[in-house]
Amino acid sequence: MEDEKLAQLIAEACLEEKAFDVLILDVRDLTVISDYFVLASGRNPIQVKSIVETVEKKLLEQDIKPLRREGHQQGLWAVLDYNAVLLHVFRQQEREYYNLENLWGDARQVEVNNS
């Protein structure tokens, strides 16, 4: 699957679970960590966990598994690593604190397909 399409699929799964401020950043020219970051926010730890679980389930249906997952137990900031795409799901307070949009401010924002 093309990397940008994977990022879109992840963003759409986040939106299904009522994540807000869903954003795709194209970081290919800025870092070797990943090609795309998908950022999403949940209102509380339960919603953060639910967003992560929904993304994993949706991608598993297409036989796509994360290489790593971190932080999902606490529900404050979870990361799913799909190699070319990293999903960061934050509780709103953590997202404001870490402010990855500003940190990666030079990244091109990809429009999220809101189907």
DAPEPE-V39115 format. One record per pair of residues at least 6 apart in sequence whose C-alpha atoms are under 7 Angstrom apart, sorted by the first residue. I is the first residue (numbers start at 0). J is the second residue. D is the distance in Angstrom with one decimal. If there is no record, write none. Layout:
i j d
I J D
I J D
//
This chain:
i j d
2 83 6.2
2 84 6.9
6 23 7.0
6 35 6.8
6 37 6.5
6 84 6.2
7 111 6.4
7 112 6.7
9 54 6.0
10 21 6.5
10 37 6.6
10 111 6.8
11 113 6.8
12 53 6.4
12 54 5.3
12 57 6.8
13 39 7.0
13 50 5.6
13 54 6.4
16 50 5.6
18 39 6.0
18 40 5.5
18 41 5.4
18 50 6.9
19 39 6.1
19 40 5.3
19 41 6.6
20 39 5.7
20 40 6.1
21 38 5.5
21 39 4.4
21 40 6.9
22 37 5.7
22 38 5.1
22 39 6.5
22 111 6.8
23 35 6.7
23 36 5.7
23 37 4.5
23 38 6.4
23 108 5.8
23 109 5.2
23 111 6.8
24 35 5.5
24 36 5.1
24 37 6.4
24 106 5.8
24 107 5.7
24 108 4.7
24 109 6.0
25 34 6.1
25 35 4.7
25 36 6.7
25 106 5.5
25 107 5.1
25 108 6.2
25 109 6.7
26 33 6.9
26 34 5.2
26 35 5.4
26 106 5.3
27 33 6.8
27 34 4.3
27 35 6.8
33 82 6.4
33 83 4.8
33 84 5.8
33 85 6.6
34 83 5.0
34 84 6.0
35 83 6.3
35 84 4.8
35 85 6.4
36 84 5.7
36 85 4.9
36 86 5.9
37 85 6.2
37 86 4.7
37 87 6.1
38 86 6.1
38 87 4.9
38 88 6.0
39 87 6.4
39 88 4.8
39 89 6.3
40 88 5.5
40 89 4.8
40 90 5.5
40 91 5.6
41 47 4.9
41 89 6.1
41 90 4.9
41 91 6.1
42 90 5.7
42 91 6.0
43 90 5.6
44 73 6.9
44 74 4.0
44 75 5.7
44 90 6.4
45 74 6.5
47 74 5.4
47 88 6.2
47 89 6.5
47 90 6.3
48 71 5.9
48 74 5.5
58 64 6.7
65 79 6.0
65 80 5.3
65 81 4.8
66 80 5.5
66 81 5.8
66 82 6.7
67 79 6.0
67 80 5.1
68 78 5.5
68 79 4.6
68 80 6.2
69 77 5.6
69 78 5.2
69 79 6.7
70 76 5.8
70 77 4.4
70 78 6.5
71 77 4.7
75 89 5.6
75 90 5.0
75 93 6.6
76 87 6.9
76 88 5.6
76 89 4.3
76 90 6.3
76 93 6.9
77 87 5.8
77 88 5.2
77 89 6.5
78 85 6.8
78 86 5.4
78 87 4.7
78 88 6.4
79 85 5.8
79 86 5.1
79 87 6.8
80 86 6.5
//
